[in-house]
Amino acid sequence: MSNTANILLVDDEPGMQRYIKTLLEVDDYKVETASTGEEALERVQKGLQPDLVLLDVLMPGIDG
């Protein structure tokens, strides 16, 4: 079964971001990443249309 959901992953910890992205891509999800809440908002304002946003709850600036 192929998953086609587009996921926006927002996490300020590079290691955690890589780990979660890898887990999702193994299951055929398309994963876009951002390192800050501001970057995530900018990407959405520029046209990114994720089906799901996974957002770290504790980040500097805008968080979950």
C-alpha positions in Angstrom: 0.0 0.0 0.0 1.4 3.4 -1.0 0.9 6.5 1.1 0.8 9.7 -0.8 0.3 12.2 2.0 2.5 15.2 2.1 3.9 15.9 5.5 5.5 19.1 6.8 7.9 18.2 9.6 9.0 21.1 11.8 11.8 20.5 14.3 14.7 22.6 15.5 16.9 19.5 16.3 18.6 18.3 13.1 19.1 14.7 14.4 15.5 14.3 15.4 14.4 15.9 12.1 16.5 13.4 10.0 15.3 10.4 12.1 11.6 11.2 11.8 11.9 12.1 8.1 13.6 8.7 7.4 10.9 6.8 9.3 8.2 8.5 7.3 9.9 8.1 3.9 10.4 4.4 4.5 6.6 4.2 4.5 6.4 6.3 1.2 5.3 9.6 2.7 6.6 12.7 1.0 8.3 14.8 3.7 9.2 18.5 3.6 11.1 19.9 6.5 11.5 23.2 8.3 13.7 24.1 11.3 11.6 26.9 12.7 7.9 27.8 13.0 8.6 30.9 11.0 10.2 28.9 8.2 7.2 26.5 8.2 4.7 29.4 7.9 6.8 31.0 5.1 6.8 27.7 3.2 3.0 27.4 3.5 2.5 31.0 2.5 4.6 30.3 -0.6 2.3 27.5 -1.6 3.2 24.3 0.2 0.1 22.4 1.0 0.8 19.7 3.5 -1.8 17.1 4.4 -0.3 16.9 7.9 2.0 19.1 10.0 4.2 17.5 12.6 5.4 20.3 14.9 7.8 20.2 17.8 6.1 21.6 20.8 9.1 23.3 22.4 11.1 25.4 19.9 12.5 28.9 20.0 10.2 31.5 18.5 6.9 30.1 17.2 6.4 26.5 18.5 3.6 23.9 18.7 
